[in-house]
Amino acid sequence: MSRVGIEALYVYSPDYYVDNAELAVARGKEPRHFTEGVGIKAFAVAPPNEDQASMAATAAHRLMDAHGISPADIFRVDTPTESGLDGSRALVSDVIGMLEQAYGKGSLSHVLGYEQKFACVSGMERYMDTSAWFAANWNTRKYALILATDVAKYNLNSGEEPTQGAAAAALLIGSDARLLEVVPGQFGSALRHEMRDFKKPGARTIAMVDGAVSYASYLTEMKEAWLNYQAAIAKAGLIRPKPEQSTLDFIDRAIYHNPHKKMVISAYASLLIHEWRNLPRWKKVEEEIGPEPSRAGLDDLAYYMSEGYKDYRRKFMKSPQFANDFEAHIGSSLIAPDLIGNSYSVSVFVGLDSLLENDKEDLTGKTVVLCGYGSGSHAVILGNKVPEGYKEISKRLDLMPRLLARRKLSIEEYERIHRGEIQPEDWKPGAGKKFILNSIGKKETPSEGDRDYSLIA
């Protein structure tokens, strides 16, 4: 019997970072405002000679080399991203061009190729869709590659500046899931039109954000997706809570889309309030923080934006009941994102790597839900379980030591990179085998936008 899911994983993040404590001082703020209030200690920065395509190709090449994967074994390559490089041509085209530098021209000419966009949830969507192909036996070869890749960039001196980041994740999908197996039927989604959420109209590379609406949209759609997830698993008879139990009691780990830690904490607190409010355990919480404020006349979005609810949620987040549950279910998935920052479509998979490298328990047989979110607004929750023998694959993961070996950028260096003052050819490549961007075709020429890449050792 096939076990569809992730057979191998490689997360790549650039070799450079900004220390958020130093950035806070440079912006005239207390360091803990960024490192604790926002909840990101450092964020990765893509240097001038790396971009979304080169990061995706590097992640793919390193995974394929580490696991002995031949291009002939791959039938499909997906590149989910919300920060594509061309308004027409899919990013996967550049990625295939780079990989064929390593494996030979035409070695991947047989594959299906996609670029998926729905803000930050596109990586999750590709994971589900690609897994469904395998479950339906539509795969013509042994594997598919999902290459989620993004660079999160915001204006200098903006409120969002400390939540930038960059990463790519290569997922090898197949019918012998050795790292994470999709559980059929454990799925819920929610979709709503919200035009004031995070957006990049036109050709913008830096997002426009209404922080309050974006925050509340995240909480709202995550809750709706959870309700639909609950309905699906109840219908399938997969989980049957007793009256004093919550569905969450049957979930061992949850990995959330992670723009920054504070949003994850808020989303999980809102979910626990919803899940626990009619259970006996909530009485003790109410004794400590009081009753939940009235939501009369308010829909979820308005309620989550109300000062009364935000204050109540903050009180709950400080309670020992919340702290213990949060640490047990989510804590280990936040360690790597705390050092990378927001990676948009990649963030759930950064959290997965973080869980596998940092969790102290044996995860064999554990239920892991992946909770994705994309602005605009769409949320997806997918149930998975950790298969026996996963440690044979997870022990090869090395994201954490690579993050600790990066070079810290000075604030001046970072600002010059951000403003585009350094050309790709003027940046010295760091150590390690990777693809780099050599040049970009100049505007108003036939080669405008053409990107030239090469593989360096």
N, C-alpha and C positions, 0 to 999 in steps of 0.2 A: 504494500500500500504506500502511495507517495505521500511525502510530507513536504508540502509546498511552503516556501519561505526563503529566508536569508541563509545562504550557505557560507558566505564570507563577507567581511566588511572592512573598508579602509577609509578613515577620515583624514583628509589633508587640510592643514591650515598653514598659512604663510609663516615664515621664520621671523616675523617682526611683530612687535606689539607696542601698545601705549599703556603705561601704568596709569590707571584712573585716579589714583591718589595724587599723582603729580599733575595730571590734567586738571583736577579740581583746584589745586593751589594756583595753577596758572590762570584759572577762570575766576579766582577770588572767592572760592568756596571751601568749606571744610572737607577734607578727604573723605570722611565717612558719608557725606552727602551722596557721593558717587558709589563708593565701595559697599556701603550698607543700605543706604536709602534706595538707590537704584538697584544695587545688588550685582554689580559687575566689577571685579577687581582689575581686569585688564581686557583690552579688545585687540583682536588680530587686525593687522593692516596689510592689504595686498600692495607689494612694492610696484613701482612703475613698470617693471617687466613681467608682471603676472596679472592675469585677469580671470574672469569666470571660466573661460574655455580652457586656459592652460591649467588651472587648478583641477578641473574635471578630468582632463587627460592625465595629469600627474597621478591623481587618485586611482584612476582606472589602470594605468600602467603598473603602478606599485602593487595593486591587488593581483593583477594577472600574473606578474612575475613571482609574487610570494606564494601563489597557490597553483602555479603551473598551468594556467588557463590559456588555451590556444584560441586565436580569433575564429578558427573554424568551428569551435564549440558554441559560439554566440550567435543567436538569431535576431537579437533586438537590442538596441542601445537607446535609452531614454535620457534626456537632459532637462529635468525639471528645474526651472529657475524663475525668479521674478525680476532678474536684472540681466535680461538678454542683451546681446551686443549688436543686433541688426533688426530692423523693423520687418524684414522679409525672410531672410535666410536663417534657418534654425541653427542654434549654437552647436548642435550635434555634428553639423557639417565640419566645422573647424576642429572639433574633437577627433572625428574620424581621420581627418587629415594628419593630425599629430600622431595618433596611434599607428598609422600606416608608415610613419617615419621609423617607428620601432619594429614593426612586424612585417613590413613590406607593402609596396603599392598594390592595391587591390585586395589585400588580405581581409578587409571588412566590407567589400563591395556588395556582399549578399545580405547585409543586415537591414532590418526595419529601423528607421531613425525618427525620433520625436524631440520636439521641445515643448514642454508642458508649462502653462502659466495659469495659476490662480493664486497669486501672491505667495504666502509662505506655506500654504497647504499642498502645493503642487507635488512635492516630494512624496508625501503620504498617498496622494491620489495615484501616482505612478506605481508605488509599492503595491497598492491594492489591485490596480488594473493588471499589472504584469503578473502578479500571483494568480489572478483569475485565468489568464491565458494558460498557465501551467495546469491549473485545476481542470480546465476544459480540454487539456491535451492538444492545444493549438500550437504549442511550441514545436518548431521544425528542427531545432537543435537543442543541446543540453542546457544552455544557460541564457539568461538575459542580464544585461548590465543596466542598473539605474545609477546615473551620475548627477545627483543633486548638487547644485553649485550656486553660490551667491556672494555678493559683496554688499554689505549694508553700509550706506553712506548718508550722513546728515550734515547740515550746515555747521561750520565752525561757530562756536559760541552759542549754539542752540541748546534747548533743553534736551534734545535727543542725542546730542553729540556723544555722551558717554556710553550710548547703546549701539555703537557701530560694531562691525566685525566682518570676518571673511572666512569661508571654509568650503570644502567640497567633500562629498561622501560617495564612495563607490560601493554599491550593494550588488553582490552576485546572487541572483535569484534562480532557484532551481527546484527540482522535485525531491531533493534529499536535504531538507533544511537542517543544517548542523549548528546553526547559531540561534535562529528564532523561527518558529513555525506559526503560520497563520492558522487561526481556529475558525473554520467555516461557521457562519451564522453569528459570530460575535462582531457585529458591525452596526454603527449608528452614525447618521450625518444630520446636518442642519444647514440650510441655505436661505439667506435673506438679502434683499437689496438694501445696502446702506452706503449712499454716495458720499457721506461725510467721513467715512473711515479712511484710513491710510491709503494714499493713491499717488501715482506718477503720471499725470496727464501728459499727452504729447510725447516728446522725446526726453523728458526729464530723467536724470539719473539720481537725483536727490528727491526724496519723497516729500509730499505735503501731508501733514499730520494734524488732525484735531485730536489732541491727546485724550480728552475726556470721552469723546464718542468712541474712539478706537479701543480704549480700555474697556468701556462698558459693552461694546460689541463683542469683544473677545469673551467676556464672562457670559454674555447672553447666549451666543452660539455654542459655546462649550456645554452649557447647561442643556440646551435643546438637543444637541447631539447625544448627550448622556442619556436623556430621557428616551430617545429613539433606540439607543444601544440597549437600555434596560428592557424595552418592549421586545426587541429582537431576541434577546437571550431568554426572556420569559416564554416567548412563543415557541422557541426551539427546545425549551426544557433544560437549558444548559446550567442555569443557576436558579435555585428556589429558596430565597431567604425566608426565614421564620419571622413572625411578627416583631420580635425584638432585634432582628438583624437588618443590616444594610447590605445592598449589593456590593458595596465597597469592601465589606468584610471578606469577600471571596476573591478580591483582586490583590495580588501580592505586590506588584509594582506598577506605577503609572509614570509615563514619560510625556511631559507636556511640551508643546511648542513654546519656546523660551526666548521671547524678545529681551527680557531681563528677569531676574529672579523674583522681583517684587510682583510682577504680573502673574507668575506661576503660583506664588503664595496666595495672591488674592483670588485666583480662579479656583484653587483647591479649597480655600476657605469657604467660598460661596457654594461650592458643591457639597461640602460637609454640612453646612447650615441647612441646605435643602434636604440632604439625605437623613440627617439626624433629628430634624425638628419634631418629628412624630414618634421618636423612639424613646424608651426609658432613660437612656444615657444623656439625653438633652436636658433633663431636669437639673442635673448637677451643673451643667454649663450655664443655664439660666439663673441658677442661684448665685453664680459668680459675676455674670455680666448683664443680667436683666433680660427682659423679653425683647424679642425682635421688633423693630419699629413697624408701624402700619404701612402697608403699601396700597392703601385704598386709592383707586383711580389711576394707578401707575402701572405701565407695562414693564417688562423686565429691563429694557434699556433705560427708561427713566428712573426706575427704582435703583438700579445699580449705580446711576449717576448722582443719586440724592445724597446729601450730606449726612442725613440720619443713618442710612444704610452703610455708608463708607465708614462712619465712626463706629458702628456696631461691628462691622467686619474686622476693623482694626483691633477692637477689644477681644474678639474671638481669636484672632491670630496670635494674641499674647497669652492665651490660655494654655495650660499644660496639656489639656486634652488634644488641642489642635497640634501643638508642637510635637508631641509624641507620634501622633498618627502621620503627620507630614514627613517627619524624618524617616519613619519606617517605610512608607510607600514611595517617597520621591527623592529623599536626600541624596542618594548616591548618583542620581542622574544629573545633578546640578553642578558637579565639581568641574568638569571640563568646560561647560558653557560659561562658568564664572571667569574663565581665563581666555575665552575666545570672543565673547560678546554675542550679539545677534547675528545669526547666519541664515535667517529667512527660511527657505525651503529645506535647508540642511539641518536645522536646529534639533528636530526630533531624533535624527540619527547621530548627532553629536551627543545627545542625551543617552541614546542607546549604548554607544561606545563607553561613555562615562559610567553607566550602570555596570557594564560587563567588566570594566577594568577596576572599578572602585568598590563595588558591593562586597561586603564581608561574608555574606551567606552563600551557601551552595544553592544556585538558582535552578537546579534541575527540576523540571516539572512545574515551575512557578508560572502563574498567569501574569503576563505583562501587557497592559493596554497602552497603545500609542495614541496620543491625543493631538491631532494636528489642527491648525487654524490658519485661514487665509483672509486677509482684509477684503471687505466688500459685500457680504461676509459669509464665510463657509467654514464649518468645523466638521471633522471626521474623527471618530473613535473606532479603533480596531483592536480586537482581542488576539493575543498571541500566547504561545507557551514556549518555554525554554526546553529544548530536547535533551535527552541523555547524550553525554559525550561532548557537550558544548564547550567544555574547558579546553579540549584539544584545539579548537579554533580560537577561542577568546584569549588564550595565553599568548597568541601571536600579536595581539593588539598592542600598539606602542604609542598611542596618542599622548598619554600623560607625560612620559619622559621627553617626547619631542616638544611639548608645550613648555616644559621647564628649561629647555635648552635654547629657546629663542633669544634674539637680540632685542633689547629695549630701545625704542626710538626716542630721541630727545623730542620735546614738544616742537622745536623749530623744524626738525627733520619731518615729523609727522605733518605739520602744517604745509610744508613745501610739497609733499606728496599729495596731500588733499587738494591743493590748489592746482595741481598738474604742472608744476614748475620744473619737474625732472622728467626727461624723456626716457623711454625704455632702454635705449642704447647707452644711456649715461649711468645706469644703475648696475653695479657689480652683482652678478648672481651669487646667492648663498650656496652653502654646501649641499650635497645630495643630488641624486639623479632626479631631474624634473624637466618639464617643458617650460620654456620662457618665451615671452613676447619680444621679438626683435624690433618691430616697427609697425606703424599704422599708416596706411596710405593717406596722403594729404588731401584736404578738401579741394573741390573744384578741379580734380584731376581724374582720369579714368580709373585710377587705383584707389580712389577715395574709400576709406573704411576697410580696405583689405588689410588683414592682419597676418604678419609673417611670424611663424613660430619655429623653434628648434628644440631638440632634446639635448640636454647637457648632462654630463656625468658628475 
